[in-house]
Each structure stands twice: as structure tokens, then as C-alpha cells.
Amino acid sequence: WAKQAGATRLSLNSSLGASRKGNFYLRTKAEAEDGVRALGYPSLTIVRPSLIDAERDVARPGEVAGLWVARALGPLVPRRYRPVTAQRIAQALLEGVLQGLPGEHLLESEQL
């Protein structure tokens, strides 16, 4: 609908490791990426964050444990796998739309 209304820019929040060969979650993320590519937006930004560091309304024990470990180990965790704040992800998504650079732009977690 947005493209039909004249939108020329799109940003998508995906996931680190998105792949058609991954588990169900990573496959669905890869399929979503392929789907937005097929829409043909002149400017497309795909953001692939690692674990999202944010407050949640619903407890997710795996995420809580992952965040705790990542925070405890700090700089020992490779940058690619460090948690990314929801604010930083939102900023990258918004910048992608506002800048509107032509082509596809893939931002991996370590670039956030």
C-alpha cells in the first residue's frame, strides 16, 4: 500500500543470521527480506541486529539470560554478537528512510 501511495523508501528490521538455511526464525526473517526486495523500492535499508536490549512487556527467559551473559562478559563478546539497544535499531531504521540513498543497504549488527 505504501508503494502504491508513492513511497520510495523502506526500512526493515530483520535479524542477525537471517538465512534460508537457518532455523525457522532465521528462515522467516530471510523470507521477509526477500519479500521486501521483490517490492522494488528504490531505497531499501535492512537492519540485522543481534539480541535486542529493550524492556519487554512479556518475559523472555532466553533473552534475559543472553543479555545477562553479554553484559557480564562485556568487551569479551565479539561486537557482532553484542546486544543492540532498541533505540539504536530504531535510529538506524529511521536514518535509512530519511536519507533515502538509492539501492539496498544492509546493516549488520556490528555496524549499529
N, C-alpha and C positions, 0 to 999 in steps of 0.2 A: 504494500500500500504506500509506503513512504516513497519508493522509487516512482510509482505512478503519479504521486503528488509533486514530483520534481526533485526529490532528494538525490544528491550526487555523492554523498559521503556516508560511510558506515563504519562503526567500530564494534567489534565482537569480543567479549570476554570468553576465552577458551580455557585451556589447562596445559600446564607443563606436561610434556609427553604425549600429547594428542596424536593418535596414530590409528590407522585402520587395523593394525596388527596388535593393538593393545587389548586390555581388558574391556569389559562392556562400557564403563565410564569413559575411558580414553577413546574408544571407537565412536561413541556418540558425539564426543567433542570434535573428532576428526570429521565426522559426517556433517556436523553443523558448520564447520569451516568450509567444507566443500560446497555446502548448500548456499552460503553467502557469496562464495566466489562465483557460483553459477548465476547469481543475480546480476552480475556485470556492473557493479558500482565503479565509477571512475577512480574513486579513492576508497580504499579498504584498509583498515587497521585491525589486526588480530593480536590480542594480548594473551600471552600464555603464562600466567603466574604459577608459582609453586603454591604451597599452603597459604591460604588467606588468613591473615591475622586480623580478626574482627570479632566484635561481640555478636553473639547469636542468641536468638530467642529460644532455640531448641538446642539442647546439649548434644554435642557430637564427641563422644569419648575418644575416638581415634584422633580427631583434630586437636583436642585438648592435650592429649599425650604428645602428639607431634610438636605442638607449639612449645610445650614444656621442655622437651628434649632439645629442640632447636635453640631456645633461649638459654638453656643451661650450657650448651656447648658453644654458643655464640660464634666467634670467628673461625672455629674449627670446622663448622659446617660449610661446605663449598657454597659460594654465592648463589649458584644456580638453584640450590635446594633450600635456601633460607626463606622463611615466611615473608610475605609481602603484605603491607597494610592495605586494607580495603580503600583507604583514602588515596594511596599511590596508584592503585589499579584504576580507580575512577578518574584520577587526574590524567593517566595515560590514555584512557578511552576518550575523554573529552578533548584532549590535545589532538588526537587523531582526527576527530571530526572538525575541530576548529581550524586546524592547519590545512586539512584537505589536500595534502600532497598527492599528486597523481600516482596511481599504481597501488600495489599491495605492500603493506608494511607489517612485518611480523616481529613483535616484541617479545622475546623470551624473558623468562623470569629474571635472569641476571642483568638484564637491561633496564629493569624497573627500579 
